[in-house]
Amino acid sequence: MAPISLCDGGSSSSSSSSANSTPTPTAPESFLPLLEQIKQAVQQEESPERTAKSHFQLLGLVDQLRLAIESPTETLLRLIYQPPQNAALRTVMDMNLFPLLMEHRPAGLSATALAEKTGAERALIVRLMRVMASLGLCSTPTAEHYAANEKTAALVQPIGRDGVPCIYDLTLPTLSTLPTYFATHAYTTPKEYAHAPMKWAVGASQFEWLAQHKPRQQRFNAYMASRRAGKPEWFDIYPVPRLTDPALPALHDDPEAVLIVDVGGNQGHDLLAFQARFPDLPGRRVLQDLPKVVNWEVGHGVEAMGCSFLEEQVVKAARTYYFRAIFHDWPDATCHRILQNTVAAMDPAHSRVLIVDMVLPDTEVPLLQASLDIQMMSIGAGVERSERQWRELLGAAGLEVTGIWNTNPGMESVIEAVVRQ
């Protein structure tokens, strides 16, 4: 697969019901060409040619159509009234209404039955579930009767069961005070993890807060794992033969040679998956993370090492230094320090850095990615970076980007960089 440059992308918008308002008439000819594009995209969606990229583009076209049809007032009201929707969803998750609907498929349950099974007030259930139905998270075959659909099924899986309360509880206290934070900080982005908006709002940054709330830490871990389930592995996207290019020194000639260091790799999921796919590739595999975090019993040909990426990289001249979802947690200054530690350990002739992270397009950034950037900035002064920002960050550390690979514009990319000669 050839490297790509992410210079385009579709816009995205979340769905919600609009309040009644007088729409501004929209000339049909202004969105008829868009309808034709959607028709073609739907045909591809239902054909063997469907890809993750084409699916992503279809979603973007549908969002464009909604914006084209909505009046400005309808758009604003849809955005203004998103907080009550999130609060209603979070409450319904606590009440365990979705698992009950799943247990009673396909007939579903009435509001009265849900009240009897949960002990909650029937009137409250009706008011909450009308929001859920409007969001498409369940169906209402008859008045005040609710049935599970495919979206309901996702809400009882880790992506929903853990994701909804995890992100709501982790971010809402900070996001609700974000305007005040910026007003008191001269409308500048946070430059240090220790002084992120979350630290200012609740007295603890993301990782500190999670460490203080163990059940939420477990929920966070389950949610993050669920987001990766079923997605391509990094080595399905990146051409692994580049790591063993015949032009490079042969790894099997040196028993101490290191093929890959998974920096900040936690329990080693990525490295173990790589080892399972490529067990015969020569070279050592090293898993690094903080001593209290790293999986010391990782095994399967993987060596565990307790260390911090904020300190000297002790593994020298590895073929690959691999970072997954590391840099988006940190502001530029901290990332620069991590990269400097890495560059100092690299062999300029054959070492490379592989980064698996979001690469935002430089224009028309999808709403989900743009929103994640605000979230990362809020909870730890992190950044979801654009291609330009990645090139600048890596360039400042003496690295040159030699490729960016991606199969889905809405997901992570693999960035390869080498020491600039």
RALIN-V537700 format. One record per run of one state. SS is the DSSP state (~ for helix, > for strand, _ for the rest). FROM is the first residue (numbers start at 1). LEN is the number of residues. If there is no record, write none. Layout:
# RALIN-V537700
ss-><SS SS>
from-><FROM FROM>
len-><LEN LEN>
This chain:
# RALIN-V537700
ss-><_ ~ _ ~ _ ~ _ ~ _ ~ _ > ~ _ ~ _ > _ > _ ~ _ ~ _ ~ _ ~ _ ~ _ ~ _ ~ _ ~ _ ~ _ ~ _ ~ _ > _ ~ _ > _ > _ > _ ~ _ ~ _ > _ > _ ~ _ > ~ _ > _ > _>
from-><1 29 46 52 70 72 81 82 96 97 104 109 111 119 122 135 139 140 145 148 150 156 158 162 163 176 178 185 193 196 197 203 206 213 214 229 234 238 240 245 251 254 258 264 269 278 284 290 302 307 320 325 327 330 332 346 352 358 360 361 367 381 386 387 397 399 406 413 420>
len-><28 17 6 18 2 9 1 14 1 7 5 2 8 3 13 4 1 5 3 2 6 2 4 1 13 2 7 8 3 1 6 3 7 1 15 5 4 2 5 6 3 4 6 5 9 6 6 12 5 13 5 2 3 2 14 6 6 2 1 6 14 5 1 10 2 7 7 7 2>
